[in-house]
Amino acid sequence: MKNLKLIALLVIPVLFSTACDNDDAPVNEEEVITTVRVTLVGGGQTIILESRDLDGDGPNAPVLTPIGGATLVAGTTYTGTTTFLNELESPAEDITVEVQEEGVEHQVFYQLQSTLGTITYNPTDVDANGKPIGLSFNLVAGNSGSTGTLIVTLRHLPNKTASGVSGGDITNAGGSTDAAVTFSVAVN
C-alpha cells in the first residue's frame, strides 16, 4: 500500500506538469480593435464614419461619429476604405496592416439595404489566393429619401470559397468576428 501511495505521489505531479506545459504551443494573439473607420470619397464629399470603443467590452457604448450617421447623395459613386485601429496602444496600432498581411485569414463584409445602395469590392484588394480582403470598395448610393444602416464586419478565418462569400455575402462565411459595427445612413 505504501508503494501505491508513493507511486501516486510521483505520477500525479508529472501528469499535471505535462498537461500545463504549453511553451511549445504557437500563440495566436487576437487583434485588439478599438476603432473602425470607414472613409467614403465621392461627389465632392469626404465622409468619415467612425466607431470608437476605448473600453472594449466595458460598460461604455462605442462612440459613433458623425452623430446621426452619414448622408449620401443619390446615384453618387463613393470610393471606400476601412481601417482598424488599436488606440489602447500609444501611438495607436494600425491593425489594418495586419489584416492586409494576413489577407487569406481575413475578410471585411458590408451589409447595406438595397434601397441605400450597392457595395462591390475593389478588384485589386485581394489575398494571395485572389479572394477579396475587402478593405477597399465602391459604394453606389441608392434611392433619395432612403434611411437604414451599414454594418461593417471583419471576419477571421472565413470560408472564402463558400457560396456568395467572394461577392461579399456574409451568410456562408463562417469564421469568427474580430469587429462588427453598425452605422446609420441616409440618402438624399
C-alpha positions as CSV (number, residue, x, y, z in Angstrom):
1,M,0.0,0.0,0.0
2,K,2.9,2.3,0.8
3,N,4.3,1.7,-2.7
4,L,1.0,2.7,-4.3
5,K,0.8,5.9,-2.4
6,L,4.4,6.7,-3.3
7,I,3.8,6.0,-7.0
8,A,0.7,8.1,-6.9
9,L,2.6,11.0,-5.3
10,L,5.2,10.8,-8.0
11,V,2.9,10.3,-11.0
12,I,0.3,12.9,-10.3
13,P,2.7,15.9,-10.3
14,V,4.2,14.7,-13.6
15,L,0.8,14.5,-15.2
16,F,-0.1,18.0,-14.1
17,S,3.3,19.4,-15.2
18,T,3.0,18.0,-18.7
19,A,-0.7,18.9,-19.1
20,C,0.1,22.5,-18.3
21,D,3.3,22.8,-20.3
22,N,2.3,24.9,-23.4
23,D,5.7,26.5,-24.0
24,D,5.9,24.8,-27.4
25,A,2.4,25.6,-28.5
26,P,2.1,28.5,-31.0
27,V,0.5,31.6,-29.6
28,N,-2.1,33.3,-31.9
29,E,-2.9,36.6,-30.2
30,E,-6.2,38.1,-31.3
31,E,-6.2,41.7,-32.6
32,V,-7.5,44.3,-30.2
33,I,-9.6,46.6,-32.2
34,T,-10.9,49.7,-30.6
35,T,-11.7,51.8,-33.6
36,V,-13.3,51.1,-37.0
37,R,-13.1,53.9,-39.6
38,V,-14.9,53.9,-42.9
39,T,-13.9,56.7,-45.3
40,L,-16.1,57.4,-48.4
41,V,-14.9,59.8,-51.1
42,G,-17.2,60.8,-54.0
43,G,-19.2,63.6,-55.5
44,G,-17.0,66.2,-53.9
45,Q,-17.6,64.8,-50.4
46,T,-15.4,63.0,-47.9
47,I,-17.5,61.2,-45.3
48,I,-15.8,59.5,-42.3
49,L,-17.8,57.1,-40.3
50,E,-16.1,56.0,-37.1
51,S,-16.8,53.8,-34.1
52,R,-14.5,54.1,-31.1
53,D,-14.8,51.8,-28.2
54,L,-11.9,52.6,-25.9
55,D,-13.1,50.4,-23.0
56,G,-13.6,47.3,-25.2
57,D,-16.2,45.1,-23.6
58,G,-16.6,47.6,-20.7
59,P,-19.8,49.3,-19.7
60,N,-19.5,52.3,-22.1
61,A,-21.1,52.0,-25.6
62,P,-18.9,52.8,-28.6
63,V,-18.9,56.4,-29.7
64,L,-20.2,56.8,-33.3
65,T,-19.4,59.8,-35.4
66,P,-20.9,61.6,-37.1
67,I,-23.7,61.7,-34.7
68,G,-26.8,60.7,-36.6
69,G,-24.8,58.9,-39.3
70,A,-23.9,59.7,-42.9
71,T,-25.9,61.3,-45.7
72,L,-25.1,60.1,-49.2
73,V,-26.1,61.7,-52.4
74,A,-28.4,59.5,-54.6
75,G,-26.6,57.9,-57.6
76,T,-23.1,59.0,-56.5
77,T,-20.3,56.5,-56.6
78,Y,-18.1,56.6,-53.5
79,T,-14.7,55.0,-53.2
80,G,-14.5,53.5,-49.7
81,T,-11.7,52.3,-47.4
82,T,-11.9,50.7,-44.0
83,T,-9.3,50.9,-41.3
84,F,-9.0,49.2,-38.0
85,L,-7.0,50.6,-35.0
86,N,-6.0,49.7,-31.5
87,E,-6.0,53.0,-29.8
88,L,-5.1,51.5,-26.4
89,E,-1.5,51.5,-27.7
90,S,0.5,54.7,-27.9
91,P,0.9,55.5,-30.7
92,A,-2.2,53.8,-32.0
93,E,-1.5,50.4,-33.7
94,D,-2.9,50.2,-37.2
95,I,-4.4,46.7,-37.3
96,T,-5.3,47.3,-41.0
97,V,-1.7,46.4,-41.8
98,E,-2.0,43.0,-40.1
99,V,-5.4,42.4,-41.8
100,Q,-3.8,43.1,-45.2
101,E,-0.7,41.0,-44.5
102,E,-2.9,38.1,-43.3
103,G,-5.4,38.6,-46.0
104,V,-6.0,34.9,-46.5
105,E,-7.3,34.8,-42.9
106,H,-9.5,37.9,-43.1
107,Q,-12.4,39.5,-45.0
108,V,-14.4,42.6,-44.4
109,F,-18.1,42.3,-45.1
110,Y,-20.6,45.2,-45.7
111,Q,-24.3,44.8,-45.2
112,L,-26.4,47.6,-46.7
113,Q,-30.1,47.6,-47.6
114,S,-30.6,47.7,-51.4
115,T,-32.5,51.0,-51.2
116,L,-29.4,52.6,-49.7
117,G,-27.1,51.4,-52.4
118,T,-24.8,48.7,-53.6
119,I,-21.3,47.8,-52.5
120,T,-18.7,46.0,-54.5
121,Y,-15.2,45.0,-53.5
122,N,-12.2,46.7,-55.2
123,P,-10.9,44.0,-57.5
124,T,-7.2,44.8,-56.6
125,D,-7.8,44.3,-52.9
126,V,-7.2,40.5,-52.8
127,D,-5.3,38.0,-50.8
128,A,-2.6,35.6,-52.0
129,N,-5.4,33.3,-53.4
130,G,-7.1,36.0,-55.4
131,K,-10.0,36.2,-52.9
132,P,-11.2,39.6,-51.6
133,I,-10.0,41.1,-48.4
134,G,-12.5,44.0,-48.5
135,L,-10.5,46.9,-47.1
136,S,-11.4,48.9,-50.2
137,F,-14.7,49.0,-52.0
138,N,-17.1,51.1,-54.1
139,L,-20.5,52.2,-52.9
140,V,-23.1,53.5,-55.3
141,A,-25.7,55.4,-53.3
142,G,-29.3,54.3,-53.8
143,N,-32.7,56.0,-53.7
144,S,-33.2,59.5,-52.4
145,G,-35.2,59.5,-49.1
146,S,-33.9,56.1,-48.0
147,T,-32.6,55.5,-44.5
148,G,-31.1,52.5,-42.8
149,T,-27.8,51.0,-41.6
150,L,-24.4,50.0,-42.9
151,I,-23.0,47.0,-41.0
152,V,-19.2,46.5,-41.3
153,T,-17.9,43.2,-40.1
154,L,-14.3,41.9,-40.0
155,R,-14.2,38.1,-40.0
156,H,-11.2,36.0,-39.0
157,L,-10.8,32.7,-40.9
158,P,-13.9,33.0,-43.1
159,N,-14.6,30.3,-45.7
160,K,-13.8,32.4,-48.8
161,T,-14.8,29.6,-51.1
162,A,-18.3,29.2,-49.7
163,S,-21.2,30.3,-51.9
164,G,-21.5,34.1,-52.2
165,V,-18.6,34.9,-49.8
166,S,-16.3,36.3,-52.6
167,G,-19.1,38.6,-53.6
168,G,-19.4,39.9,-50.0
169,D,-22.3,37.8,-48.7
170,I,-21.6,37.0,-45.0
171,T,-24.3,34.3,-44.8
172,N,-22.0,31.3,-45.5
173,A,-18.7,32.9,-44.4
174,G,-18.3,31.2,-41.0
175,G,-15.2,32.1,-39.1
176,S,-15.1,34.4,-36.0
177,T,-15.9,38.1,-35.8
178,D,-13.0,40.3,-34.9
179,A,-15.1,43.5,-35.2
180,A,-18.6,44.5,-36.1
181,V,-20.1,48.0,-36.1
182,T,-23.4,49.5,-37.3
183,F,-23.6,53.0,-38.8
184,S,-26.8,55.0,-39.7
185,V,-27.0,56.0,-43.3
186,A,-29.4,58.2,-45.3
187,V,-29.6,59.0,-49.0
188,N,-30.7,62.4,-50.3
